[in-house]
Amino acid sequence: MTLLLTLSTSSLTGLFEDPENGPTSLLDVPSFAMDHLAFRGLYIDAAMLSGWSLGELDRLRDRADKAGCPCLVLHDEELLPLADADEAKRQEAINRVDRLAVAGNRLGCNAIAVRCADSSGEEAMERATEALRGVMASIERLELNLLLQPSTGLTGTPDGVTDLVKRVGGFRIGVLPTYGTAESAEDEIERLRRLAPYAGAMLFEIKAYRGKSGHTGADLSQGIDTLKKVGYASTVAIHYVGTSPMKDLDKAREELQAAIEAD
């Protein structure tokens, strides 16, 4: 399998306020992403599903399948207190992961991705490990994978988040890295190189494009080249954080696809 470009639904948030040029709701995103932007898959931002019923999740899945732009990953940006010393807070976080798993299953996703709040210290890491092991049975039963997004504390570093993955163990746990958020280009590539072997999915943060200077964020071609070198062969989702999605998303897709197809 080669690298497949997909889209994080949060990239289109600004277009919901412009119904003449963009989707009117999340339900319209699959056909819009396919027909207007040529993306063949979606990473769903969990915050955009707040208050949704199971029936509405089924409708989104049906629309995504019909459009040929399936829901692939449900990612949650909320920091979950899975390592907290307060048992009640840990249980609340576990319950949220369970709800995400149900939603991910109804959407037809192959993975859900979560962030673990500050897990500095051995005791905290042990609590996070125990909590995550506790949810793996339900995740596996729903035929999903669990991906950890680098966040804060020890899980904010490549060694920390991969250590937590190893502690939990099993074939259905991995990492969802985001390329484009490090302080320097050297740190960016080194972090990607170390996380990609554990990655079940991948986000590329896209900022603005400025004339001949191109992308103002991380070097996208260098990021794709790094993924190729370490043997990553799955989906790459554009996570757009700029203000001109229609213009910039086309340019980002073209640049990334050219890098994917380059020898």
Phi, psi and omega per residue, in radians:
M1 nan 2.310 3.070
T2 -1.538 3.053 3.102
L3 -1.200 2.345 -3.125
L4 -2.041 2.153 3.138
L5 -1.378 2.299 3.112
T6 -2.340 -3.072 -3.028
L7 -2.353 2.346 2.977
S8 -1.415 2.277 -3.052
T9 -1.074 -0.446 3.127
S10 -1.108 -0.338 3.133
S11 -1.107 -0.389 -3.036
L12 -1.833 0.106 -3.049
T13 -0.910 -0.772 -3.104
G14 -1.106 -0.431 -3.102
L15 -1.345 -0.316 3.139
F16 -1.112 -0.385 3.128
E17 -1.531 0.020 -3.126
D18 -2.269 1.228 -3.010
P19 -1.072 -0.343 3.123
E20 -1.265 -0.439 -3.076
N21 -2.051 -0.182 -3.066
G22 -2.394 -3.082 3.111
P23 -1.222 2.573 -3.135
T24 -1.473 -0.347 3.133
S25 -2.776 3.051 3.120
L26 -1.077 -0.532 3.129
L27 -1.093 -0.448 -3.135
D28 -1.562 -0.140 -3.052
V29 -1.106 -0.752 -3.104
P30 -0.978 -0.861 -3.137
S31 -1.189 -0.634 3.124
F32 -1.147 -0.781 -3.127
A33 -1.111 -0.624 -3.138
M34 -1.347 -0.876 -3.002
D35 -1.339 -0.624 -3.043
H36 -1.805 -0.388 -3.054
L37 -2.137 -0.142 3.071
A38 1.105 0.655 3.018
F39 -1.745 2.505 -3.030
R40 -2.000 0.498 3.096
G41 3.134 2.760 -3.072
L42 -2.273 2.456 2.848
Y43 -1.753 2.136 -3.062
I44 -1.619 2.195 3.061
D45 -1.362 2.057 -3.045
A46 -1.019 -0.540 -3.125
A47 -1.077 -0.431 -3.111
M48 -1.402 -0.087 -3.140
L49 -1.829 0.145 -3.089
S50 -0.976 2.194 3.105
G51 1.466 0.029 -3.106
W52 -1.290 2.531 3.046
S53 -1.556 2.925 3.079
L54 -1.079 -0.624 3.111
G55 -1.088 -0.696 3.115
E56 -1.188 -0.641 3.063
L57 -1.090 -0.718 3.109
D58 -1.095 -0.676 3.121
R59 -1.117 -0.721 3.117
L60 -1.123 -0.743 3.102
R61 -1.057 -0.797 -3.131
D62 -1.066 -0.749 -3.137
R63 -1.170 -0.668 3.131
A64 -1.151 -0.756 3.127
D65 -1.137 -0.723 -3.139
K66 -1.128 -0.618 -3.126
A67 -1.391 -0.161 -3.060
G68 1.266 0.458 -3.130
C69 -2.324 1.290 -2.963
P70 -1.223 2.748 3.012
C71 -1.362 2.174 -3.026
L72 -1.922 -0.759 -3.086
V73 -2.382 2.353 2.989
L74 -1.824 1.936 -3.071
H75 -1.996 2.363 -3.066
D76 -1.946 2.124 -3.102
E77 -1.523 -0.127 -3.139
E78 -1.221 2.399 3.077
L79 -1.362 2.094 -3.081
L80 -1.733 2.283 -3.096
P81 -1.360 0.963 -3.114
L82 -1.223 -0.313 -3.139
A83 -1.870 0.118 -3.048
D84 -1.165 2.554 3.111
A85 -1.234 -0.358 3.125
D86 -1.416 1.993 -3.079
E87 -1.064 -0.628 -3.133
A88 -1.118 -0.702 3.117
K89 -1.172 -0.692 3.098
R90 -1.088 -0.738 -3.128
Q91 -1.137 -0.667 3.093
E92 -1.065 -0.717 3.115
A93 -1.154 -0.719 3.110
I94 -1.077 -0.728 3.125
N95 -1.083 -0.657 3.118
R96 -1.145 -0.736 3.109
V97 -1.072 -0.710 3.103
D98 -1.065 -0.724 3.127
R99 -1.167 -0.679 3.095
L100 -1.097 -0.666 3.138
A101 -1.117 -0.742 3.105
V102 -1.084 -0.785 3.137
A103 -1.117 -0.759 3.129
G104 -1.067 -0.690 3.104
N105 -1.125 -0.766 -3.138
R106 -1.152 -0.533 3.131
L107 -1.386 -0.224 -3.101
G108 1.471 0.292 -3.141
C109 -1.239 2.761 3.017
N110 -1.740 -0.110 -3.132
A111 -2.725 2.674 2.891
I112 -2.059 2.614 -3.112
A113 -2.245 2.351 -3.099
V114 -2.322 2.859 3.072
R115 -1.978 2.373 3.090
C116 -1.729 2.154 3.121
A117 -1.126 2.953 -2.981
D118 -0.623 2.035 -3.109
S119 -2.095 0.644 -3.139
S120 -1.197 2.343 3.105
G121 1.758 2.631 -3.070
E122 -1.127 -0.734 -3.118
E123 -1.102 -0.695 3.121
A124 -1.140 -0.714 3.118
M125 -1.110 -0.654 3.114
E126 -1.149 -0.692 3.110
R127 -1.142 -0.739 3.115
A128 -1.104 -0.717 3.122
T129 -1.062 -0.826 -3.133
E130 -1.081 -0.752 -3.124
A131 -1.109 -0.759 -3.115
L132 -1.224 -0.648 3.066
R133 -1.071 -0.585 -3.120
G134 -1.184 -0.464 -3.120
V135 -1.641 -0.209 -3.038
M136 -1.132 -0.562 -3.123
A137 -1.066 -0.805 -3.140
S138 -1.208 -0.618 3.109
I139 -1.133 -0.758 3.113
E140 -1.169 -0.657 3.135
R141 -1.095 -0.582 3.120
L142 -1.523 0.111 3.102
E143 1.017 0.751 3.089
L144 -1.953 2.928 2.952
N145 -1.981 2.619 3.082
L146 -1.894 2.178 3.141
L147 -2.021 2.340 3.101
L148 -1.717 2.264 3.082
Q149 -1.648 2.254 3.067
P150 -0.899 2.366 -3.030
S151 -2.381 -1.675 -3.083
T152 -2.289 2.928 3.133
G153 1.078 -2.481 -3.128
L154 -1.117 -0.568 -3.124
T155 -1.372 0.079 3.022
G156 -1.563 -0.091 3.134
T157 -1.952 2.663 3.093
P158 -0.972 -0.775 -3.130
D159 -1.120 -0.713 -3.088
G160 -1.171 -0.829 -3.087
V161 -1.248 -0.626 3.099
T162 -1.261 -0.533 3.056
D163 -1.108 -0.719 3.122
L164 -1.135 -0.691 3.086
V165 -1.040 -0.792 -3.124
K166 -1.150 -0.655 -3.138
R167 -1.123 -0.741 -3.139
V168 -1.193 -0.782 3.055
G169 1.301 2.955 3.137
G170 1.777 2.979 -3.071
F171 -1.594 -0.116 -3.046
R172 -1.915 0.407 3.068
I173 -2.244 2.420 -3.124
G174 -2.741 -2.667 -3.031
V175 -2.251 2.568 2.957
L176 -2.038 1.614 3.126
P177 -1.358 2.749 2.977
T178 -2.073 2.058 3.093
Y179 -1.565 2.260 3.091
G180 2.071 0.211 -3.079
T181 -2.108 -0.015 -3.127
A182 -1.337 2.877 -3.068
E183 -1.349 -0.438 -3.125
S184 -2.424 2.781 3.137
A185 -1.099 -0.644 3.140
E186 -1.136 -0.787 3.109
D187 -1.094 -0.665 -3.115
E188 -1.033 -0.891 -3.092
I189 -1.213 -0.697 -3.134
E190 -1.129 -0.739 3.122
R191 -1.120 -0.739 3.131
L192 -1.123 -0.738 -3.138
R193 -1.054 -0.643 -3.086
R194 -1.427 -0.498 -3.086
L195 -1.595 -0.516 -3.036
A196 -0.970 -0.669 3.134
P197 -1.093 -0.334 3.137
Y198 -1.786 -0.016 -2.987
A199 -1.412 2.336 3.003
G200 -1.756 -0.194 3.114
A201 -2.821 2.965 -3.024
M202 -2.596 2.324 3.022
L203 -1.879 2.371 2.996
F204 -2.002 2.029 3.132
E205 -1.347 2.208 -3.116
I206 -1.969 2.188 3.076
K207 -1.769 -2.656 -3.080
A208 -1.428 2.799 2.967
Y209 -1.888 2.370 -3.094
R210 -2.219 1.739 3.031
G211 0.808 -2.356 -3.111
K212 -1.250 -0.315 -3.122
S213 -1.291 -0.293 3.068
G214 1.305 -2.533 -3.057
H215 -1.186 2.278 -3.100
T216 -1.456 -0.169 3.137
G217 -1.690 -2.559 -3.074
A218 -1.112 2.746 3.102
D219 -1.245 1.851 -3.030
L220 -1.210 -0.700 3.137
S221 -1.116 -0.692 3.122
Q222 -1.148 -0.640 3.093
G223 -1.116 -0.794 3.114
I224 -1.115 -0.725 3.126
D225 -1.055 -0.682 3.111
T226 -1.116 -0.753 3.108
L227 -1.054 -0.719 3.123
K228 -1.092 -0.751 -3.073
K229 -1.146 -0.567 -3.135
V230 -1.611 0.009 3.043
G231 1.482 0.295 3.088
Y232 -1.248 2.259 -3.091
A233 -2.496 1.273 3.132
S234 -2.593 -2.546 -3.060
T235 -1.598 2.589 3.042
V236 -2.206 2.053 -3.096
A237 -1.779 2.285 3.013
I238 -1.300 2.226 3.096
H239 -2.047 1.661 -3.003
Y240 -1.523 2.289 -3.114
V241 -2.125 0.188 -3.135
G242 -1.539 -2.834 -3.037
T243 -2.099 -0.013 -3.138
S244 -2.219 1.218 -2.974
P245 -1.029 -0.751 -3.067
M246 -1.085 -0.749 3.139
K247 -1.257 -0.866 -3.009
D248 -1.298 -0.591 -3.141
L249 -1.150 -0.668 3.076
D250 -1.080 -0.770 -3.123
K251 -1.170 -0.712 3.130
A252 -1.138 -0.758 3.118
R253 -1.056 -0.776 -3.134
E254 -1.109 -0.744 -3.131
E255 -1.166 -0.772 -3.128
L256 -1.188 -0.719 -3.141
Q257 -1.141 -0.668 3.093
A258 -1.089 -0.684 3.126
A259 -1.190 -0.663 3.115
I260 -1.105 -0.717 -3.069
E261 -1.456 -0.204 -3.123
A262 -1.181 2.540 3.116
D263 -1.250 nan nan
